[in-house]
Amino acid sequence: MAFNDSKPHYALLDGLRGVAALLVLWYHVHEGFAFASGAPIIGSINYGYLAVDFFFMLSGFVIGYAYDDRLHRSMSLGIFARRRLIRLHPMVVFGALLGVVALF
């Protein structure tokens, strides 16, 4: 089921989500290295965990903005949930497999 975009796309919001995701990744990598070396918790990006909240806030806005007209007109909640599951589930499976490979 294809939908025509009736609203403008805000590339700036996608960019901010990308920056927030990279900050979270950077925070976790540095935190892991600090933990592995026995050093105290990192101080260079001490509040990097706040990028998670920012990412989820922006994602909620972007998804709500993109789907609000469709949810009120023609899309049921079940179709919305199915579309989100089809979009996100392959990444969850891939991440779980990657985690199992890294574990062993």
C-alpha positions as CSV (number, residue, x, y, z in Angstrom):
1,M,0.0,0.0,0.0
2,A,1.7,3.2,-1.2
3,F,0.9,6.6,0.1
4,N,1.6,9.9,-1.5
5,D,3.4,12.4,0.8
6,S,1.1,15.3,1.3
7,K,3.4,17.0,3.9
8,P,6.8,18.4,3.5
9,H,9.7,16.2,4.6
10,Y,12.0,17.9,7.2
11,A,15.6,16.6,6.4
12,L,16.8,18.7,9.4
13,L,14.9,16.4,11.8
14,D,16.3,13.3,10.2
15,G,19.8,14.8,10.5
16,L,19.2,15.6,14.2
17,R,18.0,12.0,14.8
18,G,21.2,10.8,13.1
19,V,23.4,13.0,15.2
20,A,21.6,11.8,18.4
21,A,22.1,8.2,17.3
22,L,25.8,8.7,16.7
23,L,26.2,10.4,20.1
24,V,24.6,7.4,21.8
25,L,26.9,5.1,19.8
26,W,29.9,7.2,20.8
27,Y,28.9,7.3,24.4
28,H,28.5,3.5,24.6
29,V,31.8,2.8,22.8
30,H,33.7,5.1,25.1
31,E,32.0,3.8,28.1
32,G,32.8,0.3,27.2
33,F,36.5,1.1,26.6
34,A,36.6,2.9,30.0
35,F,35.0,0.0,31.7
36,A,37.4,-2.5,30.0
37,S,40.5,-0.6,31.0
38,G,39.4,-0.1,34.6
39,A,39.2,3.7,34.2
40,P,36.5,5.7,35.9
41,I,33.4,6.5,33.9
42,I,34.1,8.7,30.9
43,G,34.0,12.5,31.4
44,S,34.3,13.7,27.8
45,I,30.7,13.0,26.9
46,N,29.3,12.5,30.3
47,Y,25.7,13.4,29.4
48,G,25.6,11.4,26.2
49,Y,22.8,9.3,27.5
50,L,20.5,12.3,27.1
51,A,20.8,11.8,23.3
52,V,18.6,8.7,23.8
53,D,15.7,10.8,25.1
54,F,16.2,13.4,22.3
55,F,16.3,10.6,19.7
56,F,13.0,9.0,20.9
57,M,11.3,12.4,21.3
58,L,12.2,13.3,17.7
59,S,11.3,9.9,16.4
60,G,7.9,10.1,18.1
61,F,7.3,13.5,16.5
62,V,8.4,12.4,13.0
63,I,6.3,9.2,13.0
64,G,3.3,11.0,14.4
65,Y,3.7,13.8,11.9
66,A,4.1,11.3,9.0
67,Y,1.1,9.1,9.9
68,D,-1.4,11.4,11.6
69,D,-3.5,12.1,8.5
70,R,-3.4,8.4,7.4
71,L,-4.4,7.1,10.8
72,H,-7.5,9.4,10.8
73,R,-8.5,8.7,7.2
74,S,-7.7,5.3,5.9
75,M,-5.2,3.3,8.0
76,S,-6.3,1.2,10.9
77,L,-4.2,0.7,14.0
78,G,-3.5,-2.9,12.9
79,I,-2.2,-1.8,9.5
80,F,0.0,0.8,11.2
81,A,1.4,-1.8,13.6
82,R,2.0,-4.3,10.8
83,R,3.9,-1.7,8.7
84,R,6.1,-0.7,11.7
85,L,6.8,-4.4,12.5
86,I,7.7,-5.1,8.9
87,R,10.0,-2.1,8.8
88,L,11.7,-2.7,12.2
89,H,11.7,-6.5,12.7
90,P,14.5,-7.3,10.2
91,M,16.9,-5.0,12.1
92,V,15.9,-6.6,15.4
93,V,16.7,-10.0,14.0
94,F,19.9,-8.9,12.4
95,G,21.0,-7.2,15.7
96,A,20.2,-10.3,17.7
97,L,22.2,-12.5,15.3
98,L,25.1,-10.1,15.4
99,G,25.0,-10.1,19.2
100,V,25.0,-13.9,19.3
101,V,28.0,-14.0,16.9
102,A,29.9,-11.4,18.9
103,L,29.1,-13.3,22.1
104,F,30.7,-16.5,20.8
